[in-house]
Amino acid sequence: MRDLPLPKVYQLLEPGPVVLLTTAAARRGRPNVMTLSWHMMVEFEPPLVACVVSSASHSFAALRARRECVIAVPAVELAPKVVAVGNCSGRDTDKFAAFGLTPRPAARVAAPLVAECFANLECRVADTRLVNRYDLFVLEVLKAWSDPARKRPRRTIHHHGYGRFVVDGEAIRLKSRMR
Ligand SMILES: Cc1cc2nc3c(=O)[nH]c(=O)nc-3n(C[C@H](O)[C@H](O)[C@H](O)COP(=O)(O)O)c2cc1C
C-alpha cells in the first residue's frame, strides 16, 4: 500500500453518473443548466437524492430561491456538451442556446426538462439543513420521465476527476437482496 493524497479520495467513491441539473430563472434571467456529479440516492420512496451544488455557482442561487430543479441524465453521446456546460456559468452564458440543448416544459416544476437526455427527474427541495454547511440539498423526485425511444444500453458517463471519465459498460446479473 502507498500513501494516497486525500484530495484523490473522491475519485475512488464517485457516485456517478454525471447529470445535468436545470433551474428556472431566480428573478429576471433565464433557465439555466449545470453539470453535477456529486449526488447520491438517500431513499427509495419517495425517491430522495442528495446533491452538492456549489454556493459559487449561479444554479445555487436559483435552487435556493425556487426550491425546485430537474435532474436530467445524459448518455455518453452528450459527453462533450455535458463537460462544456460544466465549464462555464449561466451568469454570462445562455447554456441551452450555446450548447444546443432543448428545454422542454416540466409537469410539476418550473425548471425545464432537457430533451436530449434519456431520463428527466422533476425535483423539489425537501431538506436544506446541510446547505449552509456543505452546499448539500436533499431533493425529492416528484415526477420521473424516461425516453422510450432511447433503448438500453444507455451508457452513462462517470467522472473520475481531472478530466477523466469512464463510460458505463457491461451489465451482469447477480442475486442481490438490495432492490
Ligand atoms: C464533470 C463535472 C462535474 C461537476 N460536478 C459538480 C458538482 O457535483 N457540484 C457542483 O457544484 N459543481 C459541479 N461541477 C461544476 C459546475 O457544473 C460548474 O461550476 C457550472 O458551470 C456551474 O454553472 P452555473 O454557474 O451556471 O450554475 C461539475 C463540472 C463538471 C465538468
The ligand as an SDF file (V2000), in Angstrom:
LIG
                    3D

 31 33  0  0  0  0  0  0  0  0999 V2000
  -17.8000   16.6270  -14.8480 C   0  0  0  0  0  0  0  0  0  0  0  0
  -18.2290   17.7750  -13.9740 C   0  0  0  0  0  0  0  0  0  0  0  0
  -18.8540   17.5210  -12.7620 C   0  0  0  0  0  0  0  0  0  0  0  0
  -19.2480   18.5610  -11.9320 C   0  0  0  0  0  0  0  0  0  0  0  0
  -19.8770   18.2790  -10.7410 N   0  0  0  0  0  0  0  0  0  0  0  0
  -20.2870   19.2880   -9.9420 C   0  0  0  0  0  0  0  0  0  0  0  0
  -20.9830   19.0250   -8.7280 C   0  0  0  0  0  0  0  0  0  0  0  0
  -21.2420   17.8980   -8.3560 O   0  0  0  0  0  0  0  0  0  0  0  0
  -21.3580   20.1070   -7.9750 N   0  0  0  0  0  0  0  0  0  0  0  0
  -21.0920   21.3950   -8.3440 C   0  0  0  0  0  0  0  0  0  0  0  0
  -21.4610   22.3240   -7.6180 O   0  0  0  0  0  0  0  0  0  0  0  0
  -20.4430   21.6600   -9.4960 N   0  0  0  0  0  0  0  0  0  0  0  0
  -20.0420   20.6530  -10.2980 C   0  0  0  0  0  0  0  0  0  0  0  0
  -19.3980   20.9180  -11.4780 N   0  0  0  0  0  0  0  0  0  0  0  0
  -19.1190   22.3110  -11.8220 C   0  0  0  0  0  0  0  0  0  0  0  0
  -20.3660   23.0150  -12.3150 C   0  0  0  0  0  0  0  0  0  0  0  0
  -21.0300   22.2670  -13.3190 O   0  0  0  0  0  0  0  0  0  0  0  0
  -19.9340   24.3770  -12.8890 C   0  0  0  0  0  0  0  0  0  0  0  0
  -19.4450   25.1610  -11.8470 O   0  0  0  0  0  0  0  0  0  0  0  0
  -21.0760   25.0020  -13.6040 C   0  0  0  0  0  0  0  0  0  0  0  0
  -20.5460   25.6460  -14.6630 O   0  0  0  0  0  0  0  0  0  0  0  0
  -21.9120   25.9190  -12.7400 C   0  0  0  0  0  0  0  0  0  0  0  0
  -22.7760   26.6060  -13.5980 O   0  0  0  0  0  0  0  0  0  0  0  0
  -23.6870   27.8010  -13.1190 P   0  0  0  0  0  0  0  0  0  0  0  0
  -22.7840   28.8810  -12.5660 O   0  0  0  0  0  0  0  0  0  0  0  0
  -24.3810   28.2220  -14.3830 O   0  0  0  0  0  0  0  0  0  0  0  0
  -24.6140   27.2570  -12.0980 O   0  0  0  0  0  0  0  0  0  0  0  0
  -19.0150   19.9030  -12.3240 C   0  0  0  0  0  0  0  0  0  0  0  0
  -18.3980   20.1600  -13.5620 C   0  0  0  0  0  0  0  0  0  0  0  0
  -18.0120   19.1150  -14.3740 C   0  0  0  0  0  0  0  0  0  0  0  0
  -17.3550   19.4210  -15.6890 C   0  0  0  0  0  0  0  0  0  0  0  0
  1  2  1  0
  2  3  1  0
  2 30  2  0
  3  4  2  0
  4  5  1  0
  4 28  1  0
  5  6  2  0
  6  7  1  0
  6 13  1  0
  7  8  2  0
  7  9  1  0
  9 10  1  0
 10 11  2  0
 10 12  1  0
 12 13  2  0
 13 14  1  0
 14 15  1  0
 14 28  1  0
 15 16  1  0
 16 17  1  0
 16 18  1  0
 18 19  1  0
 18 20  1  0
 20 21  1  0
 20 22  1  0
 22 23  1  0
 23 24  1  0
 24 25  2  0
 24 26  1  0
 24 27  1  0
 28 29  2  0
 29 30  1  0
 30 31  1  0
M  END
$$$$
